[in-house]
Structure formats: C-alpha cells, structure tokens
Amino acid sequence: MKILILGAGKMGSFFTDLLSFQHETAVYDIHPQQLRFVYNTYRFTSLEEIREFRPELVLNAVTVKYTLDAFRQVLPVLPRDCILSDIASVKTGLKQFYAESGFRYVSTHPMFGPTFASLSNLSHENAILITEGDHLGRIFFKDLYGSLGLHIFEYSFEEHDQTVAYSLSIPFVSTFVFAAVMKHQEAPGTTFKKHMAIARGLLGEDDYLLQEILFNPRTPAQVEHIRVELKQLLEIIKGRDAEGMKNYLAKIRGKIEG
C-alpha cells in the first residue's frame, strides 16, 4: 500500500519506521529539518509531490493542534479513493470533518507515547479503534496494532471521549497538583523521584494537547472526584482517625486490585 504520513515528529517517525519495510511510504512535513532523520521512505515538502505519489492511505501524525489544518492542506491533492486516518488523542471536530470531507476514513488512538512507553516493546500498551469509519481501514489498523502486541479496544467517537476524560484527565490533574505544591528536595525518596519523573515527562508534552484533554466537556466531573476524595482524606488526617484511615486504605487497595 502507498501510505503518506503527515508530520515527522516522534509519532510520525515511529509509524514511518513501522510501516516503511512493508509498504511504500512517504513523509510530508512543512519543516524540512524534521525530515533529516527519517529513512527508507520518500521525504516530501511540497503538495505537488503528494499529488504525484497518489497515496492510498494518509496517516495524520501532526501535533493535535494542527490535525485538521494538516488534513485540509492536503485534501486537494489526494485521490478520491484515498483513506484518511488519524491517531489523535483528542478527537474534537474530527467526526464532523470526516463526514464533510467526502473521503473514507479510519480513526484510532494509540494509548501510548514516546514520553513514557518503550516503543520497542508495546505488549502492555493499549490502542483504541473507533468503530465509525471505513471497514477496510479498521482492518488495516487492527492488524497493525495486533502485530505490535497491543490490546485493542473498539469504541465510538463518543465512547472514546468518555474514556480519555477518565484515563488521561485524572492522572494529568493529579500530576499538576503534585507539581504545584512540590519543593525541590536535596535527598528525595524513591516515591518522590518517581513522581518527579512523571511530572517532567507530562509537562514536556505540547501545551495545546494538555489543554484540549483537560477542556474535554467530560473532564470537570472527573476532576470533581479528586476534590471529593481529597476532602475526605484531609478530614481523616486532621482528625487522626486511625480507623478511618484503615478503612480508606482498604477501599483504595480494593480499587487497585480490582
């Protein structure tokens, strides 16, 4: 298959490496310096090169802020039978865009990134496959993710957004709170150092990505759960309630193990 990858960033390069040995691939990036370290693939910097390549599948791997803009830029030079695809962690506006584009499409969300995941071993990672879209496109990504050992879950756009609001907003907000109250330690303990590593990795992500995940309409309800739990825990601590703490620890251990 002839596959065009939009964006030569970390995930774009990852998918280029993954696909280029079994497919004819090309990478398009408006910043030529980004293409210096991609190999075994065509490197495009103009729309005319894309027109001549005639891709059968376009994989949009640009930063989430520019996902829709990148699609709109290349649509005029794509063959009408080309399948559009994205790996965006925020799907805001994509369902409507696809419906209006007139192109076949497939949308997925690899639930891992280069910050924390080992891209050479993804057997403990997950991927979401959106149930709407082109049947053949979904089969392609299902086979691709299966070959990586990923655990695949199939959700609608709506179900995806609900899942992201829970699985990303809670750890994101918890990490933000840790970073907001922390003080640098000369002799930090192991737990502190692990939290610091997570905070540094998360805060190294794109600001727009963090914003869009937290601005998900379903996020406030999830953040409210954190506020309720902190209030309960603070009352136990202030009251030095040993029995209350025992019960609280039993409750959260049950959640972790369950």
LINWOCOR-V501741 format. One record per residue. N is the residue number from 0. PSI is psi in whole degrees, -180 to 180 (NA if undefined). Layout:
# LINWOCOR-V501741
N,PSI + N,PSI
This chain:
# LINWOCOR-V501741
0,145 + 1,115 + 2,128 + 3,127 + 4,124 + 5,118 + 6,126 + 7,33 + 8,-159 + 9,-48 + 10,-36 + 11,-43 + 12,-38 + 13,-48 + 14,-31 + 15,-49 + 16,-40 + 17,-40 + 18,-23 + 19,-18 + 20,-11 + 21,-10 + 22,163 + 23,111 + 24,156 + 25,146 + 26,131 + 27,129 + 28,135 + 29,-10 + 30,100 + 31,-32 + 32,-23 + 33,-19 + 34,2 + 35,-33 + 36,11 + 37,146 + 38,169 + 39,33 + 40,158 + 41,147 + 42,112 + 43,142 + 44,4 + 45,153 + 46,-31 + 47,-36 + 48,-38 + 49,-42 + 50,-44 + 51,-30 + 52,-34 + 53,67 + 54,150 + 55,-23 + 56,135 + 57,123 + 58,111 + 59,111 + 60,23 + 61,168 + 62,142 + 63,-31 + 64,-29 + 65,13 + 66,-52 + 67,-40 + 68,-41 + 69,-42 + 70,-48 + 71,-32 + 72,-39 + 73,-15 + 74,-44 + 75,-20 + 76,9 + 77,144 + 78,149 + 79,-21 + 80,7 + 81,144 + 82,128 + 83,144 + 84,153 + 85,161 + 86,24 + 87,140 + 88,-17 + 89,118 + 90,11 + 91,123 + 92,-13 + 93,-40 + 94,-45 + 95,-41 + 96,-48 + 97,-42 + 98,-35 + 99,-16 + 100,-30 + 101,-1 + 102,154 + 103,155 + 104,162 + 105,137 + 106,132 + 107,168 + 108,98 + 109,119 + 110,47 + 111,163 + 112,169 + 113,-14 + 114,-46 + 115,-30 + 116,150 + 117,107 + 118,-10 + 119,-11 + 120,99 + 121,18 + 122,-16 + 123,9 + 124,167 + 125,162 + 126,144 + 127,133 + 128,118 + 129,132 + 130,-27 + 131,155 + 132,-168 + 133,133 + 134,-47 + 135,-36 + 136,-41 + 137,-39 + 138,-41 + 139,-50 + 140,-31 + 141,-44 + 142,-41 + 143,-50 + 144,-34 + 145,-36 + 146,-20 + 147,-4 + 148,13 + 149,149 + 150,121 + 151,131 + 152,138 + 153,116 + 154,156 + 155,171 + 156,-43 + 157,-45 + 158,-36 + 159,-48 + 160,-36 + 161,-42 + 162,-44 + 163,-40 + 164,-35 + 165,-54 + 166,-21 + 167,-41 + 168,-39 + 169,-52 + 170,-33 + 171,-51 + 172,-41 + 173,-40 + 174,-40 + 175,-43 + 176,-43 + 177,-49 + 178,-34 + 179,-32 + 180,-8 + 181,155 + 182,141 + 183,135 + 184,138 + 185,-32 + 186,71 + 187,148 + 188,173 + 189,-45 + 190,-42 + 191,-45 + 192,-38 + 193,-42 + 194,-39 + 195,-42 + 196,-42 + 197,-45 + 198,-45 + 199,-43 + 200,-46 + 201,-44 + 202,-8 + 203,-7 + 204,164 + 205,133 + 206,-40 + 207,-39 + 208,-47 + 209,-42 + 210,-48 + 211,-36 + 212,-43 + 213,-24 + 214,2 + 215,129 + 216,-20 + 217,-6 + 218,-44 + 219,-39 + 220,-36 + 221,-40 + 222,-33 + 223,-35 + 224,-39 + 225,-44 + 226,-42 + 227,-44 + 228,-40 + 229,-39 + 230,-45 + 231,-44 + 232,-40 + 233,-39 + 234,-39 + 235,-44 + 236,-47 + 237,-38 + 238,-1 + 239,46 + 240,93 + 241,-42 + 242,-40 + 243,-39 + 244,-40 + 245,-46 + 246,-38 + 247,-44 + 248,-39 + 249,-39 + 250,-48 + 251,-29 + 252,-38 + 253,-37 + 254,-41 + 255,-43 + 256,-27 + 257,NA
